[in-house]
Amino acid sequence: MENALEERFINISFPIRRDILASLKEDKDEFIRDILFSSALLFYRKRKLSLGKAAELAGYAKLDFIEKLQREGEPVFDYTDKEIDDIFADAKQL
């Protein structure tokens, strides 16, 4: 079972100066949660991750991630005008 987990996950680590955490008034665990959420949001905005995968990266259930986005004032669905036009054009063909 451990090998299956090793194949699915990798550990990433990088150094952070203690004074940065002190400036943020966060402990290590809070910082990790913020980094994961911020990374998930970035990749979701860039359309590199789906909503579900972004939620997974952030460590949230999909609905909880949507609620977190709303609390943060982030759009859940941020379509360009062209994407909206394409969606309506596709819907008209149905």
N, C-alpha and C positions, 0 to 999 in steps of 0.2 A: 504494500500500500504506500509506503514511504517513497518508493521510486516513482509511482504515478503522480504524487504531489510534486516531486522534484521536477518532473517533466512539464508540469503545468505552470509552475511558479519559478520566478527568479528573484533573488534579493538584490536590491540596488542600494548602495550606501554612498554618502558623500559627506565631507566634513562641513560643519557649520560652527562658526565661532560662538562661544557662549554669550558674548556681549550682544550678538544679534538677537538671540532668544530673549535676553534680558530687555532689549529695546522693544521687542514685540510683546513683552509681558506674557510669554507663552512658555509652557514646558515642552519637552521633546514630543510627547504624544499629541498635544494640541497642534504643534508645528507640522507634524507628519499628516494629521487630518487636513490641515489647511493646504498643504502642498498637494496632497492627493486630490482634493476638491478643485483647487486652482488648475491643476494639470488636466483633470477631466473636463472642466469648463473650457479651457483653451482648445483642447482637441475636439470637443463638441462644436465649438464656434467655428473652427477651421474645417468642420465636416470630415474630420479624420476618424472620429468615433461616432457611432450611433448614440442615441439617447440611452439605450439600454447598456451599451458597453461603457459609456461615460459614467453612468450610475455605478456600474460594477467597479470601475477603476477607483471611484471616490469612496467605495465601500457602503453604498446606499442601495436599498431596494429602489426600483424604478420610480414608483410613486413618491417615495420620500425624497428622491433626487429632484423630481419636478417641484415638490413643495419647497425644497431648499432654494432652487433657482428662483422661484416666485418671491420668497422672503428676501433674497439678495437683489431683487429687482431685475433679474436677468430674463430675457424672453425665452420661453420654452421652445417655441417654433419661430424662427427668424428667417422667413423666406424672402428672397429677392423678388422684385416685380416680375421678372421673367419666369421664375419658378411658380409664382402664383398664376400667371397667365397659362403656363403649361398645365398646371393642375386643373384649372377650369376648362381648358381645351380638351384634356383627356376625359373629364367628367361629362362634357357635352357629347362625346362619342359613345358613351354608354347607353 
